[in-house]
Amino acid sequence: MRRLAFAVLSLSLCAIPAIARASTDVCAQRVDLTPVAGGPVDMRAARPAPADEYFGAYPMSVLGIGNTLRRNGEAVDARYDGDAATTGPLACAVDSIRAWERAYPADPWIAKDLLSLEMVYLRARGGEAREFASRTEAWLEHDYPLSNYVEPARLALGRRPHAAPVQERVADDAYPAVAHVASPWDRFESAETDGR
């Protein structure tokens, strides 16, 4: 019995470094910011992802994705290296958002998180950060063109807003719609009222 326990322990200790290398390799890869959906997502069929479901090669829940975006935003504000904002945990969050969108394309939090991701890139101001912000905005606009988060994303990049009639807009939320987004971090402050 001791030999079996020793063998299992030895094998598990050998496997841990390989698992750690595999997860960090995913985060070190180039960030893929191309749109996931083949066209605009129909938000009228909103189906939010459960908070306890995990997405991506480095599994993150929808709450974990939001926390990663918030932490990276805070790190960038604290004079964190802007080039590092395009890799590491933020790259893992992008991978998780892509997997999340494939599983729940009409989840109302995806558009919010894409806006938050763009804001983190814009705040980084280094290396490829501006390009990544622009590509994130293009992803948001491609997959969620009627979202209330497209206009703030366009304005943040200095682009002119669209002249889409208000009646064409669809609420971003299966919950009470937010008329104005003061900050991409609002979702954390209003989590108690969102029902999540």
Rosetta silent file (secondary structure, phi, psi, omega in degrees, C-alpha in Angstrom):
SEQUENCE: MRRLAFAVLSLSLCAIPAIARASTDVCAQRVDLTPVAGGPVDMRAARPAPADEYFGAYPMSVLGIGNTLRRNGEAVDARYDGDAATTGPLACAVDSIRAWERAYPADPWIAKDLLSLEMVYLRARGGEAREFASRTEAWLEHDYPLSNYVEPARLALGRRPHAAPVQERVADDAYPAVAHVASPWDRFESAETDGR
SCORE:     score description
SCORE:     0.000 S_00000001
   1 L     0.000  -40.003  178.651    0.000    0.000    0.000 S_00000001
   2 H   -64.692  -38.181 -179.660    2.860    2.390    0.804 S_00000001
   3 H   -64.617  -40.839  178.540    4.488    1.639   -2.536 S_00000001
   4 H   -63.364  -45.190  179.136    1.263    2.467   -4.370 S_00000001
   5 H   -63.018  -40.436  178.185    0.872    5.728   -2.460 S_00000001
   6 H   -64.997  -40.639  179.868    4.515    6.610   -3.167 S_00000001
   7 H   -64.761  -43.744  179.160    4.079    5.829   -6.876 S_00000001
   8 H   -64.402  -43.641  178.558    0.946    7.993   -7.146 S_00000001
   9 H   -62.229  -43.520 -179.932    2.640   10.848   -5.297 S_00000001
  10 H   -62.719  -44.661  179.552    5.734   10.613   -7.517 S_00000001
  11 H   -65.021  -40.438 -179.239    3.674   10.665  -10.720 S_00000001
  12 H   -67.815  -37.088  177.727    1.585   13.612   -9.564 S_00000001
  13 H   -67.167  -30.059  176.812    4.689   15.612   -8.627 S_00000001
  14 H   -74.626  -31.157 -176.424    6.109   14.980  -12.096 S_00000001
  15 H   -79.300  -27.099 -176.165    2.873   16.082  -13.772 S_00000001
  16 H   -59.600  -47.767  178.796    2.509   19.425  -11.922 S_00000001
  17 H   -62.130  -35.955  179.251    5.360   21.234  -13.761 S_00000001
  18 H   -65.821  -40.372  177.745    4.035   20.021  -17.128 S_00000001
  19 H   -65.474  -42.738 -179.999    0.536   21.327  -16.336 S_00000001
  20 H   -63.629  -41.808  177.782    1.956   24.668  -15.177 S_00000001
  21 H   -62.861  -41.694 -178.678    4.039   24.997  -18.381 S_00000001
  22 H   -63.770  -40.901 -178.771    1.007   24.211  -20.556 S_00000001
  23 H   -71.099  -36.821  179.216   -1.158   26.855  -18.860 S_00000001
  24 H   -74.874  -26.969  176.594    1.512   29.569  -19.058 S_00000001
  25 H   -63.559  -37.990  178.444    2.192   28.747  -22.719 S_00000001
  26 H   -61.836  -42.115 -177.384   -1.426   29.629  -23.527 S_00000001
  27 H   -74.836  -19.542 -179.370   -1.030   32.998  -21.820 S_00000001
  28 H   -88.792  -10.985 -179.824    2.264   33.711  -23.588 S_00000001
  29 L   -69.719  163.457  177.440    0.808   33.218  -27.068 S_00000001
  30 L   -63.891  138.604 -177.852   -0.138   36.124  -29.298 S_00000001
  31 L   -72.159  130.226  178.005   -3.517   37.576  -28.379 S_00000001
  32 L  -101.223  107.781 -177.028   -6.286   36.737  -30.866 S_00000001
  33 L  -110.125   22.908  177.811   -8.706   39.666  -31.015 S_00000001
  34 L   -76.832  149.526  178.757  -10.610   38.671  -34.155 S_00000001
  35 L   -57.557  146.194 -178.106  -14.412   38.568  -33.876 S_00000001
  36 L   -89.614  -46.083 -176.483  -15.818   35.228  -32.760 S_00000001
  37 L   -75.784  152.422  177.847  -19.322   35.394  -34.230 S_00000001
  38 L   -73.789  -13.665  179.897  -19.924   35.152  -37.967 S_00000001
  39 L  -169.929 -169.834 -179.217  -22.075   38.271  -37.759 S_00000001
  40 L   -59.081  139.634  178.733  -24.014   40.387  -35.291 S_00000001
  41 L   -85.243  134.882  178.702  -25.244   38.518  -32.213 S_00000001
  42 L   -81.501  103.463 -176.276  -28.993   38.686  -31.582 S_00000001
  43 H   -76.292   -9.509  178.300  -29.165   40.087  -28.050 S_00000001
  44 H   -68.689  -21.980  178.917  -32.928   39.533  -27.834 S_00000001
  45 H   -98.249   37.181 -175.602  -32.147   35.876  -27.145 S_00000001
  46 L   -56.542  128.369  177.492  -29.906   36.787  -24.201 S_00000001
  47 L  -137.541   99.139 -176.856  -28.830   33.777  -22.201 S_00000001
  48 L   -68.699  147.804  176.494  -26.286   34.594  -19.502 S_00000001
  49 L   -75.514  143.804  174.984  -23.538   32.148  -18.633 S_00000001
  50 L   -65.424  145.981 -177.386  -23.652   30.627  -15.157 S_00000001
  51 L   -68.214  -17.501 -177.797  -21.106   32.164  -12.797 S_00000001
  52 L  -101.906   14.385  176.123  -19.663   28.741  -11.952 S_00000001
  53 L   -98.870  142.235 -174.588  -18.840   27.710  -15.538 S_00000001
  54 L  -114.034  144.421 -174.390  -15.234   28.049  -16.716 S_00000001
  55 E  -130.378  151.225  172.846  -14.008   28.963  -20.201 S_00000001
  56 L    91.426  171.026  179.842  -10.772   28.860  -22.174 S_00000001
  57 L   -68.779  -30.587  173.186   -7.531   26.915  -22.081 S_00000001
  58 L  -110.628   88.808 -164.995   -6.696   28.596  -18.771 S_00000001
  59 L   -53.464  126.206  175.405  -10.170   28.207  -17.241 S_00000001
  60 E  -134.029  141.878  173.439  -11.797   31.394  -15.980 S_00000001
  61 L   -83.136  172.216  177.976  -15.377   32.042  -14.940 S_00000001
  62 H   -61.989  -33.388  177.364  -17.195   35.188  -16.040 S_00000001
  63 H   -71.819  -37.429  177.409  -16.385   36.653  -12.615 S_00000001
  64 H   -65.128  -37.450  177.240  -12.730   35.635  -12.940 S_00000001
  65 H   -62.862  -47.996  179.229  -12.536   37.355  -16.331 S_00000001
  66 H   -60.997  -41.045  178.476  -13.941   40.548  -14.846 S_00000001
  67 H   -64.658  -39.972  178.575  -11.541   40.367  -11.907 S_00000001
  68 H   -63.310  -43.062  177.989   -8.586   39.856  -14.255 S_00000001
  69 H   -62.636  -43.354 -179.853   -9.609   42.891  -16.312 S_00000001
  70 H   -64.121  -46.659 -179.313   -9.990   44.990  -13.162 S_00000001
  71 H   -63.006  -40.934  179.239   -6.647   43.864  -11.680 S_00000001
  72 H   -68.112  -35.825  175.472   -4.801   44.525  -14.938 S_00000001
  73 H   -62.308  -42.722  178.008   -6.417   47.957  -15.184 S_00000001
  74 H   -65.774  -38.349  179.593   -5.242   48.752  -11.669 S_00000001
  75 H   -66.360  -39.918  178.054   -1.747   47.446  -12.472 S_00000001
  76 H   -64.823  -41.694  178.629   -1.565   49.629  -15.590 S_00000001
  77 H   -63.195  -28.390 -179.467   -2.665   52.642  -13.548 S_00000001
  78 L   -89.225   27.446  177.718    0.134   51.918  -11.060 S_00000001
  79 L    68.189   33.244  175.187    2.724   52.370  -13.827 S_00000001
  80 L   -67.748  148.470 -179.821    2.783   48.727  -14.789 S_00000001
  81 L   -58.662  119.016 -177.775    4.758   47.997  -17.977 S_00000001
  82 H   -60.892  -34.852  179.413    2.355   48.653  -20.858 S_00000001
  83 H   -66.094  -32.476  179.828    3.902   45.964  -23.044 S_00000001
  84 H   -71.972  -16.765  179.601    3.210   43.345  -20.377 S_00000001
  85 H   -70.676  -13.777 -178.993   -0.502   44.280  -20.489 S_00000001
  86 H   -95.282   -0.454  178.050   -0.753   42.501  -23.846 S_00000001
  87 L  -132.647 -169.382  176.394    0.402   39.127  -22.479 S_00000001
  88 L    68.176 -140.527 -175.716    0.089   37.127  -19.284 S_00000001
  89 H   -59.066  -32.333  179.729   -3.224   37.069  -17.424 S_00000001
  90 H   -67.104  -37.982  176.313   -4.826   39.507  -19.860 S_00000001
  91 H   -65.453  -36.895  176.275   -4.078   37.173  -22.785 S_00000001
  92 H   -65.573  -37.966  178.179   -5.643   34.338  -20.785 S_00000001
  93 H   -64.313  -39.706  178.368   -8.720   36.514  -20.198 S_00000001
  94 H   -62.917  -43.937  177.565   -9.020   37.163  -23.951 S_00000001
  95 H   -60.313  -40.843  179.639   -8.854   33.421  -24.616 S_00000001
  96 H   -69.112  -37.681  176.976  -11.552   32.868  -21.994 S_00000001
  97 H   -62.980  -41.502  179.320  -13.775   35.613  -23.448 S_00000001
  98 H   -62.351  -43.625  177.919  -13.524   33.975  -26.876 S_00000001
  99 H   -66.663  -38.393  178.405  -14.535   30.576  -25.430 S_00000001
 100 H   -62.890  -44.195 -179.581  -17.308   32.230  -23.415 S_00000001
 101 H   -66.927  -34.597  176.577  -18.693   33.930  -26.526 S_00000001
 102 H   -64.941  -36.748 -178.021  -18.667   30.637  -28.441 S_00000001
 103 H   -81.961  -38.297 -176.666  -20.699   28.988  -25.647 S_00000001
 104 L  -135.495   71.597 -173.065  -23.024   31.916  -24.779 S_00000001
 105 L   -60.777  -27.705 -177.339  -22.900   34.421  -27.656 S_00000001
 106 L   -97.757   15.336  177.687  -25.810   36.519  -26.362 S_00000001
 107 L   -64.684  126.326 -175.559  -24.541   36.868  -22.789 S_00000001
 108 H   -66.896  -18.495 -179.404  -24.998   40.553  -21.949 S_00000001
 109 H   -80.179  -15.878 -177.822  -21.726   40.754  -19.992 S_00000001
 110 H   -63.313  -47.475  179.941  -19.531   39.946  -23.005 S_00000001
 111 H   -60.829  -39.268  178.249  -20.012   43.386  -24.572 S_00000001
 112 H   -62.865  -43.841 -178.529  -19.269   45.019  -21.190 S_00000001
 113 H   -70.111  -31.752  175.266  -16.091   43.001  -20.788 S_00000001
 114 H   -65.789  -39.756  175.217  -14.954   43.809  -24.326 S_00000001
 115 H   -63.765  -43.197  178.296  -15.329   47.514  -23.497 S_00000001
 116 H   -61.355  -41.700  178.504  -13.398   46.956  -20.245 S_00000001
 117 H   -61.901  -44.925  177.966  -10.665   45.123  -22.161 S_00000001
 118 H   -59.318  -42.403 -178.769  -10.379   47.998  -24.638 S_00000001
 119 H   -64.737  -37.143  177.077  -10.082   50.489  -21.774 S_00000001
 120 H   -63.572  -45.030  178.328   -7.258   48.477  -20.182 S_00000001
 121 H   -61.458  -42.038 -179.511   -5.372   48.481  -23.489 S_00000001
 122 H   -65.794  -34.892  179.676   -5.913   52.225  -23.929 S_00000001
 123 H   -73.943  -21.652 -177.614   -4.652   52.905  -20.426 S_00000001
 124 H   -70.090  -37.774  177.245   -1.507   50.806  -21.056 S_00000001
 125 L    50.228   38.397  179.719   -0.157   53.209  -23.718 S_00000001
 126 L  -143.336  148.983  174.404    2.730   50.982  -24.687 S_00000001
 127 L    50.912 -115.646 -175.700    3.885   48.843  -27.577 S_00000001
 128 L   -93.608    7.055 -172.067    0.914   47.203  -29.232 S_00000001
 129 H   -58.819  -43.584 -179.583   -1.656   48.391  -26.692 S_00000001
 130 H   -64.095  -42.185  177.835   -3.303   50.994  -28.983 S_00000001
 131 H   -63.051  -42.153  179.257   -3.552   48.458  -31.816 S_00000001
 132 H   -64.296  -38.622  177.369   -5.060   45.900  -29.420 S_00000001
 133 H   -62.486  -43.011  179.503   -7.595   48.483  -28.217 S_00000001
 134 H   -64.774  -41.871  179.025   -8.603   49.196  -31.808 S_00000001
 135 H   -68.620  -33.654  176.963   -8.940   45.489  -32.613 S_00000001
 136 H   -66.900  -41.491  177.613  -10.993   44.930  -29.443 S_00000001
 137 H   -63.230  -40.100  178.382  -13.340   47.766  -30.467 S_00000001
 138 H   -63.522  -39.708  177.002  -13.667   46.204  -33.940 S_00000001
 139 H   -62.308  -48.230  179.089  -14.546   42.860  -32.303 S_00000001
 140 H   -59.272  -46.875 -177.763  -17.144   44.554  -30.094 S_00000001
 141 H   -68.167  -34.512  179.998  -18.639   46.459  -33.032 S_00000001
 142 H   -69.998  -48.916 -174.295  -18.683   43.376  -35.290 S_00000001
 143 H   -85.157  -27.475 -176.542  -20.310   40.963  -32.845 S_00000001
 144 L  -132.225   58.346 -173.483  -22.472   43.413  -30.852 S_00000001
 145 L   -63.927  -25.445 -179.560  -23.248   46.338  -33.204 S_00000001
 146 L   -96.193    6.714 -179.416  -26.477   47.289  -31.407 S_00000001
 147 L   -70.468  148.291  175.254  -24.917   47.165  -27.951 S_00000001
 148 L   -69.919   -8.591 -176.914  -24.913   50.289  -25.802 S_00000001
 149 L   -94.073   -5.662  179.393  -21.168   49.711  -25.316 S_00000001
 150 H   -69.600  -44.856 -177.580  -20.172   50.303  -28.952 S_00000001
 151 H   -62.184  -48.431  176.355  -20.463   54.095  -28.743 S_00000001
 152 H   -60.623  -33.639  178.791  -18.254   54.485  -25.639 S_00000001
 153 H   -66.664  -42.532  178.551  -15.739   52.124  -27.293 S_00000001
 154 H   -66.029  -45.117 -178.544  -15.685   54.221  -30.475 S_00000001
 155 H   -64.127  -35.764  179.417  -15.441   57.495  -28.557 S_00000001
 156 H   -62.569  -29.819  178.332  -12.555   56.192  -26.429 S_00000001
 157 L   -90.288    0.175 -179.961  -10.563   55.679  -29.626 S_00000001
 158 L    82.080   19.287  179.168  -11.520   59.129  -30.916 S_00000001
 159 L   -94.364  152.628  178.908  -13.880   57.799  -33.570 S_00000001
 160 L   -70.387  142.535  177.192  -17.159   59.415  -34.469 S_00000001
 161 L   -71.268  156.328  175.936  -20.264   57.728  -33.060 S_00000001
 162 L   -73.507  157.500  178.082  -22.701   55.994  -35.364 S_00000001
 163 L  -103.070   42.012 -179.710  -25.976   57.701  -36.206 S_00000001
 164 L   -73.072  134.045  177.653  -28.125   54.626  -35.500 S_00000001
 165 L   -61.005  145.286 -176.739  -31.694   55.458  -34.472 S_00000001
 166 H   -60.737  -38.146 -176.736  -32.406   54.837  -30.796 S_00000001
 167 H   -66.091  -16.852  177.790  -35.359   52.525  -31.514 S_00000001
 168 H   -80.571  -19.012 -177.165  -33.018   50.069  -33.296 S_00000001
 169 L   -68.855  145.664  179.026  -30.908   49.564  -30.198 S_00000001
 170 L  -113.795  140.576  178.485  -31.419   46.405  -28.179 S_00000001
 171 L   -59.523  136.792 -179.138  -30.938   46.271  -24.426 S_00000001
 172 L   -77.497  -10.528 -169.846  -27.558   44.742  -23.561 S_00000001
 173 L  -125.210  142.853  171.246  -28.905   43.059  -20.516 S_00000001
 174 L   -76.048  -13.474  177.883  -31.452   40.416  -19.751 S_00000001
 175 L  -100.096 -179.333 -179.717  -31.719   42.426  -16.547 S_00000001
 176 L   -53.169  128.724 -176.964  -32.687   46.102  -16.301 S_00000001
 177 L   -70.467  144.466  176.681  -30.774   47.991  -19.008 S_00000001
 178 L   -95.258  122.284 -176.069  -28.230   50.608  -18.027 S_00000001
 179 L   -72.931  -33.396 -176.100  -28.847   53.799  -19.979 S_00000001
 180 L  -138.384  139.382  178.635  -25.362   55.228  -19.524 S_00000001
 181 L  -105.068  107.259 -179.892  -22.002   53.647  -18.803 S_00000001
 182 L   -76.116  -32.079 -175.432  -19.960   55.940  -16.602 S_00000001
 183 L  -155.196  147.310  176.879  -17.088   53.493  -16.345 S_00000001
 184 L   -67.548   -9.623 -178.240  -16.246   50.051  -17.669 S_00000001
 185 L   -93.844    3.807 -178.748  -15.907   48.953  -14.045 S_00000001
 186 H   -56.711  -31.355 -176.803  -19.595   49.637  -13.255 S_00000001
 187 H   -60.194  -28.501 -179.116  -20.412   45.940  -13.454 S_00000001
 188 H   -78.435  -31.685 -179.753  -18.470   45.345  -10.256 S_00000001
 189 H   -77.967  -28.180 -176.816  -20.235   48.098   -8.391 S_00000001
 190 L  -106.219   17.704 -177.459  -23.700   46.977   -9.563 S_00000001
 191 H   -61.241  -31.176 -179.111  -23.162   43.207   -9.262 S_00000001
 192 H   -68.540  -31.666 -178.697  -25.630   43.025   -6.378 S_00000001
 193 H   -88.846  -15.093 -179.100  -28.442   44.464   -8.519 S_00000001
 194 H   -76.991  -17.880 -178.297  -27.627   42.415  -11.624 S_00000001
 195 L    88.042   12.229  179.048  -28.674   39.152  -10.015 S_00000001
 196 L  -106.521    0.000    0.000  -25.267   37.487  -10.388 S_00000001
